[in-house]
Amino acid sequence: MSETTERAEDVATPAPKGGPLALPKGILKTARPRQWVKNVLVFAAPFFVFSKSNDRTGLLLDAIVAFVAFSLVASSVYLINDAVDVEADKAHPTKRNRPIAAGIVPVPVAYVSAVVFFAAGLGVSFLASWQLAVVLCVYEAVQLGYCFGLKHQPVVDLAIVGSGFLMRSIAGGVASGIQMSQWFLLVTAFGSLFMVAGKRYAEIMLFERTGAKIRSSLKKYSASYLRFVWATSAAILIMSYCMWAFELRQKSDNSLWAVVSMVPFVVAVLRYAVDVDGGNGGEPEEIALRDRVLQVLGGTWIITLFLSFYL
């Protein structure tokens, strides 16, 4: 073998940095298991019908299958996203430490790993239902469109990020064979848009006050426009939830707890809006963990919903 050929092979297949376990650890880190917490939304629809079902164990098992399948498929998207953005991440002060940008995980390995994660998630989904597999395929297609350019399209990027949460709720419903309320779907859809637009708005407010670095797609928005989207989605979210609560009252033997749940829910939305309007630009989960009042409101809301279904 010639020296030229050896050099070409070395360039094509660089050795992972950091020892033999660096590559699998890098792949796992890029899969972002910490983000799997978002997939608990698949349990929402099964939770709200447990009291109406004679097979609670079956519903729970189907929801767990949906959670595992969605986590694997979502990880495939994270791998592809970081592989596509590798050059931009290398120039970023913090993202350059991501395994792919740092050279720990070669780009071809990231793509192969993404295929493996997606195939595994799709295979697991059939343990629940073929409809769940369809939802996962749609989710993957939409997210790939986001990775390969739609993230730079104003409004479209907001819709795609928000749709990810909606599809998680739908996945839990179809996996368990549940017919979901139209109001429940609207709550999920506009709740997602409310959080996404709010986060973007907070980032712009932080940029205007401190000059902090923001994502390039945000440069196409103005603070006033994001505030408009944020406020509109909040209004529709509250209205949809109230309609859903009245629907729950009728289905729960006229229980008043579903109606009572509107109070902590609406106050929690308004409280969350105060945090976002402060321009901290944090993730929704960071705001929830930091705001004790919001935690109390959230706990009260869950208790009232639990009572409306199980009392």
C-alpha positions as CSV (number, residue, x, y, z in Angstrom):
1,M,0.0,0.0,0.0
2,S,1.4,3.4,-1.0
3,E,2.0,6.3,1.5
4,T,-0.5,8.4,-0.5
5,T,-3.2,5.7,-0.1
6,E,-2.5,5.5,3.7
7,R,-2.8,9.2,4.1
8,A,-6.1,9.3,2.2
9,E,-7.5,6.6,4.4
10,D,-6.4,8.4,7.5
11,V,-8.2,11.5,6.4
12,A,-11.4,9.6,5.4
13,T,-11.7,7.7,8.7
14,P,-10.2,9.8,11.5
15,A,-9.7,8.0,14.8
16,P,-12.0,9.0,17.6
17,K,-10.5,11.3,20.2
18,G,-10.4,10.3,23.9
19,G,-9.9,6.5,23.9
20,P,-12.0,3.5,22.8
21,L,-15.1,4.6,24.7
22,A,-15.1,8.1,23.3
23,L,-17.1,7.2,20.2
24,P,-20.0,5.5,21.9
25,K,-20.1,8.1,24.6
26,G,-20.1,10.8,21.9
27,I,-22.9,9.2,20.0
28,L,-25.0,8.9,23.2
29,K,-24.3,12.5,24.1
30,T,-25.3,13.7,20.7
31,A,-28.5,11.6,21.0
32,R,-29.3,14.0,23.9
33,P,-31.1,11.6,26.4
34,R,-31.7,14.6,28.7
35,Q,-34.2,15.9,26.0
36,W,-36.2,12.6,26.3
37,V,-38.1,14.3,29.2
38,K,-40.1,16.1,26.5
39,N,-41.5,12.8,25.4
40,V,-43.5,12.4,28.6
41,L,-46.2,14.1,26.6
42,V,-47.1,10.7,25.1
43,F,-48.6,9.8,28.5
44,A,-51.0,12.8,28.4
45,A,-53.8,11.2,26.4
46,P,-53.7,7.8,28.2
47,F,-53.7,9.6,31.6
48,F,-56.9,11.5,30.7
49,V,-58.8,8.3,29.9
50,F,-57.5,5.9,32.5
51,S,-60.7,6.3,34.5
52,K,-62.8,5.4,31.5
53,S,-60.8,2.2,30.6
54,N,-61.0,-1.3,31.8
55,D,-57.5,-2.0,30.7
56,R,-55.3,0.5,32.4
57,T,-52.3,-1.7,32.3
58,G,-52.6,-2.1,28.5
59,L,-52.8,1.7,28.1
60,L,-49.8,2.3,30.2
61,L,-47.7,-0.3,28.4
62,D,-48.7,1.2,25.0
63,A,-47.7,4.6,26.3
64,I,-44.3,3.3,27.5
65,V,-43.8,1.8,24.0
66,A,-44.6,5.2,22.5
67,F,-42.2,6.9,24.8
68,V,-39.3,4.6,24.0
69,A,-40.0,4.7,20.2
70,F,-40.3,8.5,20.2
71,S,-37.1,9.0,22.2
72,L,-35.2,6.8,19.7
73,V,-36.6,8.6,16.7
74,A,-36.0,12.1,18.3
75,S,-32.4,11.1,18.9
76,S,-31.9,10.3,15.3
77,V,-33.0,13.8,14.5
78,Y,-30.5,15.3,16.9
79,L,-27.7,13.3,15.3
80,I,-28.6,14.5,11.8
81,N,-29.0,18.1,13.0
82,D,-25.6,18.2,14.5
83,A,-24.0,16.5,11.5
84,V,-25.6,19.1,9.2
85,D,-24.5,22.0,11.4
86,V,-21.0,20.7,12.0
87,E,-19.2,23.6,10.3
88,A,-21.3,26.3,12.0
89,D,-20.9,24.6,15.4
90,K,-17.1,24.6,15.0
91,A,-17.2,28.4,14.9
92,H,-19.6,28.7,17.9
93,P,-18.0,29.3,21.3
94,T,-20.0,26.6,23.1
95,K,-21.4,24.3,20.3
96,R,-17.9,23.6,19.2
97,N,-17.6,21.2,22.2
98,R,-20.4,19.0,20.8
99,P,-19.0,15.5,19.9
100,I,-19.4,15.9,16.1
101,A,-18.0,19.4,16.0
102,A,-15.2,18.4,18.3
103,G,-14.2,15.5,16.0
104,I,-15.1,12.8,18.5
105,V,-17.9,11.5,16.3
106,P,-17.2,11.5,12.5
107,V,-20.0,12.9,10.4
108,P,-20.5,9.6,8.5
109,V,-20.8,7.7,11.8
110,A,-23.4,10.2,13.0
111,Y,-25.5,9.6,9.9
112,V,-25.3,5.8,10.2
113,S,-26.1,6.1,13.9
114,A,-29.2,8.2,13.1
115,V,-30.4,5.5,10.7
116,V,-29.9,2.9,13.4
117,F,-31.8,5.0,16.0
118,F,-34.7,5.7,13.6
119,A,-34.9,2.0,12.6
120,A,-34.9,0.9,16.2
121,G,-37.6,3.4,17.1
122,L,-39.8,2.4,14.2
123,G,-39.4,-1.3,15.1
124,V,-40.4,-0.6,18.7
125,S,-43.4,1.4,17.6
126,F,-45.0,-1.7,15.9
127,L,-45.3,-3.2,19.4
128,A,-48.1,-0.7,20.0
129,S,-49.7,0.0,16.6
130,W,-48.9,0.7,13.0
131,Q,-50.5,4.1,13.4
132,L,-47.7,5.0,15.8
133,A,-45.1,4.1,13.2
134,V,-46.9,6.5,10.7
135,V,-46.8,9.3,13.2
136,L,-43.1,8.7,13.8
137,C,-42.4,8.7,10.0
138,V,-44.2,12.0,9.7
139,Y,-42.3,13.5,12.6
140,E,-39.0,12.4,11.1
141,A,-39.8,13.8,7.7
142,V,-40.9,17.2,9.2
143,Q,-37.8,17.4,11.4
144,L,-35.5,16.5,8.6
145,G,-37.0,19.4,6.6
146,Y,-36.2,21.6,9.5
147,C,-32.6,20.4,9.7
148,F,-32.0,20.8,6.0
149,G,-33.2,24.4,5.6
150,L,-36.7,25.1,7.0
151,K,-35.1,26.3,10.3
152,H,-34.2,29.4,8.4
153,Q,-37.7,30.2,7.2
154,P,-39.6,32.6,9.4
155,V,-42.9,31.4,10.9
156,V,-42.3,27.9,9.4
157,D,-39.6,27.2,11.9
158,L,-42.0,28.2,14.8
159,A,-44.6,25.9,13.4
160,I,-42.3,22.9,13.0
161,V,-40.8,23.2,16.5
162,G,-44.3,23.5,17.9
163,S,-45.6,20.6,15.9
164,G,-43.0,18.3,17.5
165,F,-44.9,18.6,20.8
166,L,-48.2,18.1,19.2
167,M,-47.0,14.9,17.5
168,R,-45.9,13.6,20.9
169,S,-49.4,13.9,22.2
170,I,-50.8,12.3,19.1
171,A,-48.3,9.5,19.4
172,G,-49.6,8.6,22.9
173,G,-53.1,8.6,21.6
174,V,-52.7,6.5,18.6
175,A,-50.4,4.0,20.4
176,S,-53.2,3.4,23.0
177,G,-56.0,3.5,20.5
178,I,-57.6,6.6,22.1
179,Q,-59.9,9.0,20.3
180,M,-58.5,12.4,21.3
181,S,-60.6,15.4,21.9
182,Q,-60.3,18.2,19.3
183,W,-59.9,20.7,22.2
184,F,-57.1,18.6,23.7
185,L,-55.2,18.8,20.5
186,L,-55.7,22.5,20.2
187,V,-54.5,22.9,23.8
188,T,-51.3,20.9,22.9
189,A,-50.8,22.8,19.6
190,F,-51.1,26.3,20.9
191,G,-49.5,25.5,24.2
192,S,-46.4,24.4,22.2
193,L,-46.5,27.6,20.1
194,F,-46.9,29.7,23.2
195,M,-43.7,28.3,24.7
196,V,-41.8,28.3,21.5
197,A,-42.7,31.9,20.6
198,G,-42.2,33.0,24.2
199,K,-38.7,31.5,24.3
200,R,-37.8,33.2,21.0
201,Y,-39.2,36.5,22.3
202,A,-37.2,36.2,25.5
203,E,-34.0,35.6,23.5
204,I,-34.6,38.7,21.5
205,M,-35.3,40.8,24.6
206,L,-32.1,39.5,26.1
207,F,-30.2,40.4,22.9
208,E,-31.6,44.0,22.9
209,R,-30.6,44.5,26.5
210,T,-27.2,42.9,26.6
211,G,-26.1,42.2,23.1
212,A,-25.9,38.5,23.8
213,K,-25.4,36.2,20.8
214,I,-28.7,34.8,19.3
215,R,-29.4,32.2,16.7
216,S,-29.3,33.4,13.1
217,S,-32.9,32.6,12.4
218,L,-34.0,35.1,15.1
219,K,-32.6,38.0,13.1
220,K,-35.5,37.7,10.7
221,Y,-38.0,38.4,13.5
222,S,-38.8,41.6,15.5
223,A,-39.6,41.6,19.1
224,S,-43.1,43.1,18.4
225,Y,-43.9,40.3,15.9
226,L,-42.9,37.5,18.3
227,R,-44.9,39.2,21.1
228,F,-47.9,39.2,18.8
229,V,-47.5,35.4,18.1
230,W,-46.9,34.8,21.8
231,A,-50.0,36.7,22.9
232,T,-52.2,35.2,20.2
233,S,-51.2,31.7,21.0
234,A,-51.8,32.3,24.8
235,A,-55.3,33.6,24.1
236,I,-56.2,30.6,22.0
237,L,-54.5,28.2,24.5
238,I,-56.6,29.6,27.4
239,M,-59.9,29.5,25.3
240,S,-59.2,25.9,24.1
241,Y,-58.4,24.7,27.6
242,C,-61.6,26.2,29.0
243,M,-63.6,24.5,26.2
244,W,-61.8,21.2,27.0
245,A,-62.5,21.6,30.7
246,F,-66.3,22.0,30.0
247,E,-66.1,19.0,27.8
248,L,-64.4,17.0,30.6
249,R,-67.1,18.0,33.0
250,Q,-69.8,16.5,30.8
251,K,-67.8,13.3,30.4
252,S,-66.9,13.0,34.1
253,D,-70.4,12.7,35.4
254,N,-70.7,16.4,35.7
255,S,-67.7,16.8,38.0
256,L,-66.9,20.4,38.9
257,W,-63.2,19.6,39.3
258,A,-62.5,19.9,35.6
259,V,-63.9,23.4,35.7
260,V,-62.0,24.3,38.8
261,S,-58.8,23.2,37.0
262,M,-59.2,26.3,34.8
263,V,-58.2,28.6,37.6
264,P,-54.7,27.2,38.3
265,F,-54.1,26.6,34.6
266,V,-54.9,30.2,33.5
267,V,-53.0,31.7,36.4
268,A,-50.0,29.4,35.6
269,V,-50.1,30.6,32.0
270,L,-50.1,34.2,33.1
271,R,-47.3,33.5,35.6
272,Y,-45.2,31.8,33.0
273,A,-45.7,34.9,30.8
274,V,-44.3,37.1,33.5
275,D,-41.1,35.0,33.6
276,V,-40.7,35.1,29.8
277,D,-41.4,38.8,29.6
278,G,-38.4,39.3,31.9
279,G,-36.3,38.4,28.9
280,N,-34.3,35.7,30.7
281,G,-34.3,33.5,27.5
282,G,-34.2,30.2,29.5
283,E,-35.7,26.9,28.5
284,P,-39.3,26.2,29.6
285,E,-38.1,23.5,32.0
286,E,-35.6,25.9,33.5
287,I,-38.3,28.5,34.2
288,A,-40.5,25.8,35.7
289,L,-37.7,24.6,38.0
290,R,-36.8,28.1,39.1
291,D,-40.3,29.6,39.8
292,R,-41.7,28.1,43.0
293,V,-45.1,29.8,42.5
294,L,-45.4,28.3,39.1
295,Q,-44.6,24.9,40.6
296,V,-47.4,25.2,43.1
297,L,-49.8,26.3,40.4
298,G,-48.8,23.3,38.3
299,G,-49.2,20.9,41.1
300,T,-52.6,22.3,42.0
301,W,-53.7,22.0,38.3
302,I,-52.6,18.3,38.2
303,I,-54.4,17.6,41.4
304,T,-57.7,19.1,40.2
305,L,-57.4,17.2,36.9
306,F,-56.7,14.0,38.8
307,L,-59.8,14.5,41.0
308,S,-62.0,15.2,37.9
309,F,-61.0,11.8,36.4
310,Y,-60.6,9.6,39.5
311,L,-62.8,10.9,42.2
